[in-house]
Every structure is written in C-alpha cells, then in structure tokens.
Amino acid sequence: MSGRASLRTRQTAAASCADGLGLGEGRSTHHRRQRSRPLGSASARAPEPSTGGGALMIRSYKVAFVVLFVGLLVATILAVSVNGYSQATRVSLDLSADIVAEMSANVVARASDLFEAARDLAEINAAVVSEQGLADEQSLLGLFGRQLKVMPEIESIYVGGADGDFIQVRVAPQLASRVIRRPGGKTAGEPSERWVYRNQAFEPIAHINGEADYDPRVRVWYKQAVEQTGLQWSPVYRFASSEQHGISASIAVRHSDGSLLGVVGVDISLGSLSSFLTKQHIARGGVALIVGPDGKLIAYPHDVELEADRPQQDGLPSIDDLRERWIAEAYHRDQAGQARRSGINQASYQLTRTAGKTYLSHQHLFPSAVADDWRLLMVVPEASLLEAARRVFSKSAAITFILVVVAAIAVAYLASRLFQPLRRLVNNTELIREFRFAEVERVPSQFAEIKAMDEAIWKMSQGLRSLEKFVPVDVGRKLIQSGKRVEPAAEVRELSLLFTGASNLANLCEALPAERIIELLGRQLDVFTVVILRHKGTIDNFLGESIFAFWGAPVEIEDGVDRACRAALACRDAEAALQAEWAKTLPAGEMAPPPNLYSVHHGRAIVGAIGSRQRMSWTAIGDNVALGWDLHQLNRRYGTRIIISGAVQREVADRYWTRRLDVLPLDSGERKLEVFELIDTREHPLPPAQLEAIRAYEEGLEALLEGAWDRAESILTPLAERHPDDAAVALMLSRCGTRDACFWPGLAGPRDDMLAGPFAARAVASPGLSVGHAEDDDKTEPGA
C-alpha cells in the first residue's frame, strides 16, 4: 500500500462525515485555493507593484550606491580627521606639558621667594640683635611686628638669648607678642612670661603674665644654629605655640669674642604654604602639591581631602592618604621614571589613567638651598587641557556631518532618477518570485541593456506560468528560491514529517451545518499554515481537516527534526489560543472543533514531481510517510496529543521533554518501533510531580516489556490512582492484568483500524524483547 493510500484509508473520523460535508471535494477546492493564495505567505500580503516587495530591493540597491559614495567620503574624512586629531592631541599635550612645566617653575620660584624672604629677615634681625642686644624688647617687638605685617606668609619671628630669654611676635592663631625673662641666668630665679594680644595695628588689647615653661635653648632650631655656622633650615616639626607643622630659619648671633649672644629665628608654617598653593591658578581640575621624602605631603591645597581613617606617621600625611587616587597614581608613575618628553621644550611629563580619565603630571624639584628632596607635583586632567581642541574638533565634526548628509541626499536623489527603470525591473522579478505572473508589466527604456533585461524577464514570466500546472505555489516558490532545476522525476530524501488532524469529527458533523464546519476548520488550517511556514516547513497537501508537511525538500535543511518538533508544539499552543478565543466568541450551544492530534517522524521517502503527463503533483510518498500518519492516529490509543518516533527522539532528546510510550512491533514482529510523547521544550521546566510521573511510567513500561508483571503492576497502579485520566497508564496496567504484553488490549479487536496498519502483527513481550538500536530503526523505516 502506498503512503498516500495509507493516509487516506486511515482518516476514519473524517470519512465518517465526508459525504455530508463535501470534504472529498473540499480537499480539491481547498488545495486549489492554497495554490492561488497560500495562507500566511508573503504573496497574500504583498503590496501593489508600484510600491511592492521590489521596492525593498531597489531601496537596498540605491542605498548600496549611496553608501559606496558616502562611505568613501566618510572614510576619507575620518582618516584625515583621526590623524589630524591624533597629531593635534599630541601637539596640544606637548604644549600643555611645556605650560605646566613653566607654571611649576613659577610656583617653585614664588615659594622659594618666601624662603628667601625668611632668610633675609633672619639675617637682618641677627644684625639688629648683634648691634643692640636683647635688652630693648619693645624695639625688637616693634621691628618684628612691622616685618610680619609686610610678610603675612611668615608665621612667627623671634630671638632666643643665651641665658634663655625669649622675644617673639606671632600671627597665628592670633597676633600676639611674647617675652620670657630669666633673671640672673638659668638658675638664679623663676622665669616670667608675658603675653600681649594685639590688634591689626599692633596695639595691645590684652595682657597675660605668668611663669614660663618654655626654654628656647632646648628647641631644635636653637641647637642647630648654635652647632653650625650660618643660617640653618630646620626639618619639619610641630610649633610649640600653634601646634602646627612648619620649618624654621635660624642663625646664631655672637659677641666679638665669639661667645653666644642669642639665636634669631623665623617660622614658616606648612599651612601658609598650603594657602599659597590654594591661591595658584592652575587649569580646571588641576592641583599642585609639595611632596617631601618618602611621599610625605609638605603642603597641599585646602580643597584636597585626606582619608579620615588612615593613621598618619610622624605627624605628616602621605600622598597615599589622599582620597583623590589619581594624584597618588600620578606621583608613583613619576617615581617609576618613565617620563615622556614634549616635542617643543623637551619638558618631562607623565600620562596616567585612573577611573577612565587621563591625567598629565609634572614634577619640579625645589632648590637645595630651600630644602632637600622637596618637589612640586602638578597634576592636571587631560580633558581640561584639551577642552579647547576638542571643542574645535566637535564643531568641525558637526560641519563635516552636515556636508556628508547633504552629499548623501544629493546622491540619493540622483540615484533615484537614474535607477527608475531598474526599480521596475526588480519589481517584476519579485512578482515572478511570488508567482504573480499576471501582474508583470513591460518596462520601456531607451537603453539597450534595459530593453534586453526587460525582454528576458518577460519571457521568463510567461514560461514559468506553466509551472502552476505541476507544483503548488508554496513549493514552486521554494524551488525558485532554492535555484534547483525542476525535473519530471523524484529522489530519495531524508525528511522530517509532520501530520496534524482532528481527533474526532463525528460529533461536530452531527452538531453543525457543513458551511459552519468548513468555516471553523478553515480558520484552524489558516493558523496551522502560518505556524508551519514560519518554521520553514513545506506543506505537501491538505487532507480534509488534516495537514501533511515536511522538512528536507525541496531545499535540504540540517535542523529539520528540531523545526518539525517546534512546529508541532507551536501548532498545539496556537490551537489552545484559538480554542480559548472560541470559548468566548462562539454562540451559546455551538460546538468548537475537537482537539487536533500530531505526529513527527523522520526517515527516507520519495519526494518529487509524481503523476501523469497531463497532471503532476510535487509530493512525498513511501512507507515512512504512511508510518508517520499511523503514528498520528496512535494518539487515540495513548490519549496523547503529539507522538514522535524513536528516530526523532534520539535527535532532540537533549532539547525536549519526552515520555517513552511504547515499543511496537512492525510487520511480523521482528522489527520494533519506539514511540514517545512530545511534551514541551526544555526551555520550559516541568513540575517535579510531572517529571516523577514520567519516570514512573517509563520504569513500569520497562518492567512490562521484560515480563516482570508484578513489578510493573506495583509501579503503574499508584500512578493510575494519581493520574486516572492518563490513557497510556491505563493501557499498560491492563496489560499487566492479563499477563499478556499484547499491544492492543481494550481496543475494538480485529475490527479496529489500528490493526490494519504496520502494527498488525500480534507480538507478545518476553524477557528477550528490547528496544532496537539505531541500526535497527534504519531497517524499521526504509525508504520507499
């Protein structure tokens, strides 16, 4: 029996009402309707020729022409712009580095001026003390006050005598003078201390007298000046009066005989250096810091913050204590000694990148006469240095973009005018591809090449119209798209087969008139057709309410099995949505079409143009086609919706949830076929209860096939109690009850149509019955 005959003899439900509904004639008319207007196809939605599908191709052709011209223009502009911007950036950075280096030198020079001023004051005051001594304290206090008024950066000026006397004027924390006297030497009497707080005019406003606990002779600046010759700079230390860090310039004053008269000192606080750095005008976002040995921060702007939770050693913070990590990274990069050189003045600088931003840094050493290993670190964001250049580049880019857009519009307009005949020719080819030959029109033109193309396209359209006599529109369209030459012959192909069909039409035939049934089933076929075509399937034929589709011809496809399974699941889901819609819209009491049953099989089949010289049909035939239809019918036996063969399950087991339903004998029982229920894709996890039910069923089936009746019954009985509506479980349990592993207990017996197909041989399971391997399935499902 051929595959086509097998399909039609097994449509028992459809045949029961075929005469009443006219489905026999309906198949032919419906098939003709599908050829003239395929459901869900592009031709059903194609626009008019003037704005049809060819317009997309023409727009693409025109865009390609415009892109070619504009692309070359843009590429040239980009190449020139990128190179220019790169060179301009390099030059700007070099120039910025020179400017930063010059600024650093100026800041160091101005800071050094402060130290030079302190040196000068110390030497001047030393000369005054040498001349008049320390007796006239008011004269010295007036001198020191005037000097501080002229030099507000100086924190304190003082002189300490050889016998421990001390005369001082300070500005922080408040302008005040201080005099300590030790009568008759260090041990002759208790020293006295007198503080006088003064206003900005150096007039006294408050007096405090008391005993003195401060002795200048034990301070580092005093000892350093006495032990060495000339002016001395102290290391950074904490001032006793203000508790602030700073350094002192001190010089010893001696009598003509070389004995010590006293030591004159000038204090510079680090806070004054920080205030000095805060006032410096650097590029936006830039900072300048004075860094000492081992990264100690000597001075830094007031807006630079330190980490509050980091302890400070020796009273001075480290550069690593800064919250602004980009400053610390710039410093360490400079210390690594990988400096760049500007191309103009050969100034050294570094570029560092922190948190996606680039910074330019430069270090400048202080003169050794001021301090050893002090350096000014200046760090500036690259964005602020290149802001002007980038602004100019942005304006240039905007102008360039406008010019490119204008050029593109002009070229597009010219292309539209020049390619007008080509647009119509391409539109004709699109109409031919959609089998709309009647809409093809001649394209007049003065160009010989266009005229030749028009003549060729016209003759081709007229010749292809004869193809409608042999091939459905869907198949013909696929053949044209594949580029294969149509031959009056067939070939053996590996096909993935999909069958759909209603589970029971008898009740529907009795309840509704024929025209209403045709309307409802037509709606359902429309939905299924869209789904199958969306999954790139070939619809072979419409058999009443059923559809036969396959993958693998006319164009070979590698994932045909997967597409067929997805199409079956998609049809089931689309049908559910349609049933839900009908439940809301159908008139009260009107019955909806019954659920559809589906099957997916894979195997060799004969496919091609088959028929007589007068009429040919492009179809697939063979035992596997018939077997696919029989699998579709087996859904009634197991109460399932989608059955797939073992050949399909092995291909998709890792991507789909399946349940092994049964092992069926073929022909004399020597060959066996595994059948599975297709449940869903593994993209949708199943509930644990359902997974457990699948596992229990398959375990019970295995025990049944081995003849272990008691074990099978012990597994299947509780499963049947939990799932009383599962026909497959009930069928397997009935086999356990009869202690006979026949494959059709509970059916209608020999009159059942299941017994007329390839499953006709009655086989009894035994311990030796097992599932065939892949090579057995190849024998089970031969090609036609």
C-alpha positions in Angstrom: 0.0 0.0 0.0 1.4 3.4 -0.9 1.9 6.2 1.6 -0.8 8.3 0.0 -3.3 5.5 0.1 -2.4 4.6 3.7 -3.1 8.2 4.7 -6.5 8.3 3.2 -7.7 4.9 4.3 -6.8 5.8 7.9 -8.8 9.0 8.1 -11.8 7.2 9.7 -13.1 10.2 11.6 -13.0 12.5 8.6 -14.5 9.8 6.3 -17.5 9.4 8.6 -18.9 12.8 7.6 -17.1 13.3 4.3 -20.2 12.9 2.2 -22.3 15.2 4.5 -19.7 18.0 4.4 -18.4 17.5 0.9 -14.9 17.2 2.3 -13.9 15.0 -0.6 -14.5 17.9 -3.0 -13.4 20.3 -0.3 -9.9 18.9 -0.4 -9.5 19.6 -4.0 -11.0 23.1 -3.9 -9.1 23.9 -0.7 -5.9 22.8 -2.3 -6.6 25.0 -5.4 -7.2 27.9 -3.1 -3.9 27.2 -1.4 -2.1 27.3 -4.7 -3.7 30.6 -5.7 -3.4 32.3 -2.3 -1.1 30.4 0.1 -2.2 31.1 3.7 0.2 33.2 5.6 2.5 33.6 2.6 4.2 36.8 1.6 2.2 36.9 -1.6 -1.0 37.2 0.4 0.3 40.4 1.9 2.3 41.8 -1.0 1.6 45.5 -1.9 1.0 46.8 -5.4 3.7 46.7 -8.0 4.5 50.4 -7.7 5.3 50.1 -4.0 5.6 46.3 -3.8 8.2 44.0 -2.5 10.7 45.0 -5.2 10.8 48.5 -3.6 12.9 47.0 -0.7 15.4 45.6 -3.2 15.5 48.9 -5.0 16.0 50.8 -1.9 18.8 48.4 -0.9 20.4 48.9 -4.3 20.1 52.6 -4.1 21.4 52.6 -0.5 24.3 50.5 -1.7 25.1 53.1 -4.3 24.8 55.9 -1.9 26.7 54.1 0.8 29.5 53.4 -1.7 29.9 57.1 -2.5 29.2 58.4 1.0 31.2 55.6 2.6 34.3 56.5 0.7 33.8 60.2 1.5 33.3 59.4 5.2 36.3 57.0 5.3 38.5 59.7 3.8 37.2 62.4 6.2 37.6 60.0 9.2 41.1 59.0 8.2 42.1 62.7 7.8 40.2 63.7 11.0 41.5 60.9 13.1 45.1 61.5 12.0 44.7 65.3 12.4 43.1 64.8 15.9 45.8 62.4 16.9 48.5 64.8 15.8 46.7 67.8 17.3 46.3 66.0 20.6 50.0 65.1 20.7 51.0 68.7 20.0 48.4 70.0 22.5 49.7 67.7 25.2 53.3 68.7 24.4 52.3 72.3 24.6 50.3 71.8 27.7 53.3 69.9 29.3 55.5 72.9 28.5 52.9 75.3 30.0 52.6 73.1 33.1 56.4 72.9 33.5 56.6 76.6 33.2 53.8 77.1 35.8 55.6 74.6 38.1 58.8 76.5 37.8 57.0 79.8 38.6 55.3 78.2 41.6 58.6 76.8 42.9 60.2 80.2 42.3 57.5 82.0 44.2 57.6 79.5 47.0 61.4 79.9 47.1 60.9 83.6 47.3 59.1 83.0 50.6 62.1 81.1 51.9 64.5 83.8 50.7 62.4 86.4 52.4 62.6 84.4 55.6 66.3 84.1 55.2 66.6 87.9 54.7 64.5 88.6 57.7 66.6 86.3 59.8 69.9 87.9 58.7 68.5 91.4 59.2 67.3 90.7 62.7 70.6 89.0 63.5 72.4 92.2 62.6 70.0 94.2 64.8 70.4 91.9 67.8 74.1 91.9 67.3 74.1 95.7 67.5 71.7 96.4 70.3 71.3 93.1 72.1 68.1 91.8 73.7 67.7 94.4 76.4 65.3 96.7 74.4 62.5 94.3 74.0 59.9 96.9 72.8 62.2 97.9 70.0 62.6 94.3 68.9 58.8 93.6 69.2 58.0 96.7 67.1 60.5 95.6 64.5 59.2 92.1 64.4 55.6 93.3 64.2 56.3 95.6 61.2 58.1 92.7 59.4 55.1 90.4 59.9 52.7 93.0 58.6 54.8 93.2 55.4 55.2 89.4 55.1 51.9 87.8 56.2 53.1 84.4 55.0 55.6 84.4 57.9 54.1 82.9 61.0 56.5 84.0 63.7 59.7 86.0 64.2 61.7 85.6 67.4 65.1 85.7 69.2 66.2 83.4 72.0 69.0 84.6 74.3 72.0 82.6 75.5 70.6 82.8 79.1 67.1 81.5 78.0 65.4 84.9 77.3 62.9 84.8 74.5 61.3 87.6 72.5 58.6 86.7 69.9 55.9 88.1 67.7 53.5 85.6 66.0 50.4 85.9 63.8 48.7 82.5 64.4 46.4 81.6 65.9 46.1 85.3 66.9 48.5 88.3 66.6 50.4 88.4 69.8 53.8 89.2 71.3 55.6 87.1 73.9 58.5 87.9 76.2 60.2 85.4 78.6 62.8 86.7 81.0 65.1 84.6 83.2 66.7 86.9 85.8 70.4 86.3 86.6 70.7 83.2 84.4 69.1 79.8 84.2 69.1 79.0 87.9 69.0 82.5 89.5 65.2 82.8 89.7 61.9 81.7 88.3 61.4 82.8 84.7 58.5 85.1 83.8 56.4 85.1 80.7 54.3 88.0 79.4 51.8 87.6 76.5 50.3 90.7 74.9 47.5 90.1 72.4 47.3 92.8 69.8 45.1 94.1 67.0 45.9 94.6 63.4 47.6 98.0 64.3 49.8 96.1 66.7 48.1 97.9 69.6 47.8 95.9 72.8 44.3 94.6 73.7 45.1 92.1 76.4 47.9 91.1 78.8 48.7 87.7 80.4 51.5 87.3 82.8 52.8 84.0 84.3 55.6 81.6 84.8 57.3 80.4 81.7 57.8 76.7 81.0 59.3 77.3 77.5 63.1 77.3 77.1 64.3 78.1 73.5 67.7 76.6 74.2 66.3 73.0 74.0 64.5 73.5 70.7 65.8 72.0 67.5 66.1 75.3 65.7 68.3 76.8 68.5 70.6 73.8 68.8 71.0 73.5 65.0 72.0 77.2 64.8 74.4 77.0 67.7 76.1 73.9 66.4 76.6 75.1 62.9 77.7 78.2 61.1 75.4 80.5 59.1 71.7 80.3 58.5 70.2 76.9 59.1 66.8 75.4 58.0 65.3 73.0 60.4 63.4 69.8 59.5 59.7 69.9 59.6 58.5 69.9 63.2 55.4 70.9 65.3 55.5 74.5 66.5 55.1 74.8 70.3 52.9 77.9 70.1 50.4 77.0 67.4 50.7 73.2 67.3 51.0 73.4 63.5 53.7 71.9 61.4 56.4 74.1 59.8 60.1 74.8 59.4 62.3 77.4 60.9 65.2 79.5 59.5 67.6 80.3 62.4 71.0 81.9 62.7 73.3 82.3 65.8 74.4 85.8 66.9 77.7 86.0 68.7 79.8 88.7 70.5 83.0 89.9 69.1 84.8 87.5 71.3 82.9 84.6 69.8 80.6 84.0 72.8 76.9 83.3 72.1 74.5 86.3 72.3 71.4 84.5 71.1 69.7 82.8 68.1 67.3 84.7 65.7 64.6 82.6 64.1 61.8 82.9 61.5 58.9 80.3 61.3 57.2 79.4 58.1 54.1 77.1 58.7 53.2 74.4 56.2 49.6 75.9 56.4 50.9 79.1 54.8 52.4 77.0 52.0 49.1 75.2 51.6 47.3 78.6 51.4 49.9 79.7 48.9 49.2 76.6 46.7 45.4 77.1 47.1 45.7 80.6 45.6 47.6 79.4 42.5 45.6 79.5 39.3 46.0 76.1 37.5 44.0 74.5 34.7 40.5 73.5 35.6 40.6 70.5 38.0 44.4 70.6 38.4 46.2 70.6 41.7 49.7 71.5 42.9 51.3 69.8 45.9 54.7 69.9 47.7 55.9 66.4 48.3 58.8 65.6 50.6 61.0 62.5 51.1 59.1 59.1 51.0 56.0 60.7 49.6 55.3 62.9 52.7 52.9 65.8 52.0 54.5 69.0 52.9 51.7 71.2 51.6 48.6 70.8 49.5 45.5 72.9 48.6 42.7 73.2 51.1 40.2 71.5 48.8 42.3 68.3 48.6 40.9 65.8 51.2 42.6 63.1 53.2 41.3 59.7 54.1 39.9 60.1 57.6 40.5 56.5 58.7 44.2 56.3 57.8 46.8 56.9 60.5 49.5 59.5 59.9 53.1 58.7 60.7 55.5 61.4 62.0 52.6 63.9 62.1 52.7 64.3 58.3 50.2 62.6 55.9 51.5 60.6 53.0 50.4 61.1 49.4 48.7 57.7 49.6 46.4 59.2 52.3 44.7 61.3 49.7 41.2 60.5 48.7 41.9 61.6 45.1 43.6 58.4 44.0 44.5 59.9 40.6 47.0 62.2 42.4 48.7 59.4 44.1 48.9 57.3 40.9 50.4 60.2 39.1 53.1 60.6 41.8 54.0 56.9 41.7 54.1 56.9 37.9 56.5 59.8 38.0 58.6 58.0 40.6 58.8 55.0 38.3 60.9 57.1 36.0 59.0 56.5 32.7 58.7 60.2 31.7 57.7 61.5 28.3 59.3 64.4 26.6 57.5 67.2 24.9 58.5 67.9 21.3 58.9 71.6 21.9 60.9 72.4 25.0 61.6 68.8 26.0 59.7 69.1 29.2 59.2 65.8 31.1 55.7 64.7 31.9 53.6 61.6 32.5 50.2 60.5 31.4 48.3 58.3 33.8 44.8 56.9 33.6 42.5 56.4 36.6 38.8 55.5 36.6 38.6 56.0 32.8 40.2 59.5 32.9 43.6 60.6 31.8 45.8 63.0 33.7 49.0 64.9 32.9 51.6 65.3 35.7 54.9 67.1 36.1 57.4 67.3 39.0 59.8 70.2 39.7 62.5 70.0 42.4 63.0 72.8 44.9 66.4 74.4 45.1 68.7 72.6 47.6 69.1 75.9 49.5 65.4 75.7 50.4 65.0 72.0 51.2 66.5 68.7 50.3 64.3 66.4 48.2 61.3 68.7 48.1 59.4 68.7 44.9 56.3 70.3 43.4 53.9 67.9 41.9 51.4 69.3 39.5 48.6 67.1 38.1 46.0 68.3 35.5 43.1 66.4 33.9 43.8 65.9 30.2 40.2 66.9 29.4 40.8 70.4 30.7 44.0 70.7 28.7 42.3 69.5 25.5 39.0 71.2 26.1 39.5 73.9 23.5 41.0 71.5 20.9 38.0 69.1 21.4 35.6 71.9 21.1 37.1 72.9 17.8 37.1 69.3 16.6 33.5 68.9 17.6 32.5 71.9 15.6 34.5 70.6 12.6 32.8 67.2 13.0 29.4 68.8 13.1 30.1 70.8 9.9 31.5 67.6 8.3 28.4 65.6 9.2 26.2 68.2 7.7 28.2 68.2 4.5 28.0 64.4 4.3 24.3 64.4 4.9 23.8 66.9 2.1 26.0 64.9 -0.2 24.1 61.7 0.7 20.7 63.4 -0.1 22.0 64.7 -3.4 23.4 61.3 -4.4 20.2 59.5 -3.3 18.1 61.9 -5.4 20.3 61.3 -8.5 20.3 57.6 -7.9 16.5 57.6 -7.7 16.3 59.3 -11.0 18.9 57.2 -12.7 17.6 53.8 -11.4 13.9 54.3 -12.1 13.9 51.6 -14.9 15.8 49.2 -12.7 13.3 49.7 -10.0 10.5 48.4 -12.2 12.6 45.5 -13.5 13.4 44.4 -9.9 9.7 44.7 -9.1 8.9 42.4 -12.0 11.4 39.8 -10.7 9.8 40.0 -7.2 6.4 39.4 -8.8 7.8 36.3 -10.6 9.3 35.0 -7.4 5.8 35.3 -5.8 4.2 33.6 -8.8 2.1 36.7 -9.6 2.8 36.5 -13.3 -0.3 38.3 -14.4 1.0 41.5 -12.7 4.3 41.6 -14.6 4.4 44.6 -16.9 6.8 45.6 -19.7 9.4 48.3 -18.9 10.0 50.7 -21.8 13.5 52.2 -21.9 15.9 53.9 -24.4 18.9 51.9 -23.1 19.7 48.7 -25.0 20.7 46.9 -21.8 17.5 47.7 -20.0 15.5 46.6 -23.1 17.3 43.3 -23.2 16.7 42.7 -19.5 13.0 43.5 -19.8 12.6 41.1 -22.8 14.3 38.3 -20.8 12.2 38.9 -17.7 9.0 39.0 -19.7 9.7 35.7 -21.5 10.7 34.1 -18.2 7.5 35.1 -16.6 5.4 33.7 -19.4 7.3 30.4 -19.4 7.0 30.0 -15.6 3.3 30.3 -15.7 3.2 26.7 -16.9 4.7 25.6 -13.6 1.4 26.2 -11.8 0.0 23.1 -13.5 2.5 20.9 -11.7 3.6 22.5 -8.4 1.7 24.2 -5.6 2.6 27.8 -5.3 4.4 27.3 -2.0 6.5 24.5 -3.4 7.1 26.4 -6.6 8.2 29.5 -4.7 10.7 27.4 -2.7 12.0 25.8 -5.8 12.7 29.1 -7.4 14.3 30.5 -4.3 16.5 27.4 -4.0 17.7 27.7 -7.6 17.1 24.0 -8.3 16.0 22.9 -11.8 12.6 21.2 -11.9 12.8 17.7 -13.4 9.9 15.3 -14.0 11.4 12.8 -11.6 11.7 12.1 -7.9 14.5 11.3 -5.5 15.0 9.7 -2.1 15.5 12.2 0.7 15.7 12.2 4.5 12.6 14.0 5.5 11.1 15.2 8.8 7.4 14.6 8.6 4.6 16.4 10.5 0.9 15.3 10.5 -2.0 17.1 12.0 -5.6 16.1 12.2 -8.7 16.3 14.3 -9.2 13.7 17.0 -12.9 13.2 16.3 -15.1 15.0 13.8 -18.2 12.8 14.1 -19.8 14.8 16.9 -19.0 18.1 15.1 -20.6 16.8 11.9 -23.8 15.9 13.7 -24.0 19.3 15.6 -23.2 21.9 12.9 -24.1 22.6 9.3 -21.4 21.9 6.7 -20.7 25.5 5.9 -20.1 26.4 9.5 -17.7 23.4 9.9 -15.8 24.4 6.9 -15.5 28.0 8.3 -14.2 26.8 11.6 -11.8 24.3 10.2 -10.6 26.8 7.6 -9.7 29.2 10.4 -7.8 26.4 12.1 -6.0 25.5 8.9 -5.0 29.1 8.4 -3.4 29.2 11.9 -1.5 25.9 11.3 -0.3 27.0 7.9 1.2 30.2 9.3 2.9 28.3 12.0 4.4 25.7 9.6 5.6 28.3 7.1 7.1 30.3 9.9 9.2 27.2 10.8 10.3 26.9 7.2 8.2 23.8 6.5 6.9 22.6 3.1 3.1 21.9 3.1 2.6 18.9 0.9 -1.2 18.7 1.0 -4.4 19.4 2.9 -6.3 16.1 3.6 -9.6 17.4 4.7 -9.0 18.9 8.1 -5.5 17.4 8.3 -2.2 18.8 7.1 0.8 16.9 5.8 4.1 18.9 5.9 7.7 18.0 5.9 11.3 19.4 6.1 14.2 18.5 3.9 12.8 19.1 0.5 12.8 20.9 -1.9 15.7 22.5 0.0 17.8 20.4 2.3 17.9 21.5 5.9 20.1 20.4 8.7 17.7 21.0 11.7 14.5 19.7 10.1 13.8 17.4 13.1 14.0 20.3 15.5 11.9 22.5 13.3 9.2 19.9 12.9 9.0 19.4 16.7 8.9 23.1 17.4 6.2 23.4 14.7 4.1 20.7 16.3 4.3 22.4 19.7 3.6 25.8 18.2 0.5 24.4 16.4 -0.7 22.9 19.7 -0.2 26.2 21.5 -1.8 28.2 18.7 -4.8 25.8 18.8 -5.1 26.3 22.5 -5.2 30.1 22.0 -7.8 29.6 19.2 -10.0 27.3 21.4 -9.8 30.0 24.2 -11.0 32.6 21.7 -13.8 30.3 20.5 -14.9 29.7 24.1 -15.6 33.4 24.4 -16.9 34.2 20.9 -18.9 31.1 19.7 -22.7 31.3 20.1 -24.1 29.6 23.1 -24.5 25.8 22.5 -22.3 25.8 19.4 -19.5 23.2 19.5 -15.9 24.1 18.7 -13.8 21.8 16.5 -12.2 18.9 18.5 -8.6 19.0 19.5 -6.0 18.0 16.9 -3.6 15.1 17.1 0.0 15.5 15.9 2.9 13.2 15.0 6.5 13.8 13.9 8.6 11.1 12.2 11.9 11.1 10.4 13.1 8.8 7.6 13.7 8.3 4.0 11.0 9.0 1.5 10.5 9.5 -2.2 9.9 13.2 -3.0 9.5 15.0 -6.3 7.1 15.5 -9.2 4.9 12.4 -9.4 1.9 11.9 -11.7 0.9 11.7 -15.4 2.0 13.8 -18.3 -1.2 15.8 -18.1 -1.0 16.5 -14.4 1.8 16.1 -12.0 2.0 16.6 -8.2 5.0 17.5 -6.2 4.7 15.3 -3.1 6.3 12.7 -0.9 5.4 9.1 -0.7 6.7 5.9 0.9 6.4 3.6 3.9 7.8 6.3 6.3 5.0 8.7 5.1 2.4 6.0 5.9 4.1 5.3 9.2 4.0 9.0 10.1 0.3 9.0 9.6 -0.2 5.9 11.6 1.8 7.5 14.5 -0.6 10.4 14.3 -3.5 8.0 14.7 -1.9 6.3 17.6 -2.6 9.4 19.8 -6.1 8.0 20.2 -4.7 4.8 21.7 -2.5 6.5 24.3 -4.6 9.6 25.0 -1.8 11.9 23.9 -1.6 15.0 21.6 1.8 14.6 20.0 3.6 11.3 19.3 7.2 11.2 17.8 9.1 8.2 16.7 12.3 6.9 18.2 14.3 8.3 15.3 13.0 11.7 16.1 13.5 11.4 19.9 17.2 10.5 19.6 17.8 13.7 17.6 16.0 16.0 20.1 16.2 14.2 23.5 18.5 16.9 24.9 16.3 19.8 23.9 12.7 18.5 24.5 10.8 16.8 27.3 9.5 13.4 26.1 7.9 10.3 27.6 8.6 6.8 26.2 5.1 5.5 25.4 5.6 2.0 24.0 7.6 -0.4 21.8 5.5 -1.5 18.8 6.1 -4.5 16.5 6.2 -3.8 12.8 5.1 -6.4 10.2 5.9 -9.9 11.6 7.2 -8.5 14.9 10.8 -8.9 14.0 11.2 -5.2 13.8 10.2 -2.8 16.6 9.5 0.9 16.8 9.8 3.0 19.9 7.1 5.8 20.2 7.4 8.8 22.5 5.1 11.5 23.7 6.4 15.0 22.9 5.6 17.2 25.9 7.5 20.5 25.6 10.9 22.1 25.1 13.4 22.0 27.9 13.3 25.8 27.9 10.1 25.4 29.9 10.9 23.4 33.1 8.3 20.7 34.1 6.8 20.5 37.6 8.5 17.9 39.8 5.3 15.9 40.0 5.1 15.6 36.2 8.8 14.6 36.0 8.2 11.9 38.6 5.1 10.6 36.7 7.2 10.3 33.5 10.0 8.5 35.3 7.5 6.1 37.0 5.7 5.3 33.7 8.9 4.6 31.8 10.1 2.3 34.7 6.8 0.5 34.6 6.9 0.1 30.8 10.4 -1.3 31.0 9.3 -3.9 33.6 6.3 -4.7 31.4 8.5 -5.3 28.4 10.7 -7.6 30.4 7.7 -9.6 31.6 8.1 -8.6 35.2 4.3 -8.3 35.7 4.2 -7.8 39.4 6.9 -5.1 39.4 5.2 -3.4 36.5 1.8 -3.5 38.3 3.3 -2.2 41.6 4.7 0.8 39.7 1.7 1.5 37.5 -1.1 1.0 40.0 -0.3 4.1 42.2 0.5 6.0 39.1 -3.0 5.3 37.7 -4.6 6.4 41.0 -2.7 9.7 40.8 -3.5 10.2 37.1 -6.8 8.5 36.4 -7.2 10.3 33.1 -3.9 9.1 31.6 -5.0 6.6 29.0 -1.4 5.3 28.4 -1.1 4.3 32.1 -4.5 2.6 32.0 -3.4 0.7 28.8 -0.2 -0.5 30.4 -1.9 -1.5 33.6 -4.5 -3.6 31.6 -1.6 -5.5 30.0 -0.3 -6.3 33.5 -3.8 -7.6 34.5 -3.9 -10.0 31.5 -0.3 -11.1 32.0 -0.1 -10.7 28.2 2.1 -8.0 26.7 0.0 -7.7 23.5 -0.1 -4.2 22.1 -3.8 -3.6 21.7 -5.9 -4.8 24.7 -9.0 -2.9 25.3 -9.4 -1.8 21.7 -12.1 -2.9 19.3 -10.3 -6.1 18.4 -9.7 -7.1 14.8 -12.1 -4.5 13.5 -10.0 -1.7 14.9 -8.3 0.3 12.2 -5.0 0.2 14.2 -4.8 -3.5 13.3 -4.8 -2.7 9.5 -1.5 -0.8 9.5 2.1 -1.7 10.0 1.3 -2.7 13.6 -0.9 -5.6 12.5 1.4 -8.4 13.8 0.5 -9.6 17.3 3.7 -9.8 19.3 4.0 -10.9 22.9 6.6 -9.3 25.1 9.2 -11.6 26.7 12.4 -11.1 28.7 14.2 -11.0 25.3 12.1 -8.1 24.0 14.2 -4.9 23.9 14.3 -1.7 22.0 16.1 -1.8 18.7 19.3 0.3 18.2 19.8 3.0 15.6 20.8 0.4 13.0 17.5 -1.5 13.7 15.5 1.7 13.2 17.2 2.1 9.8 15.8 -1.3 8.9 12.4 -0.5 10.5 11.9 2.6 8.5 13.3 2.1 5.0 12.9 4.4 2.1 10.3 3.8 -0.5 
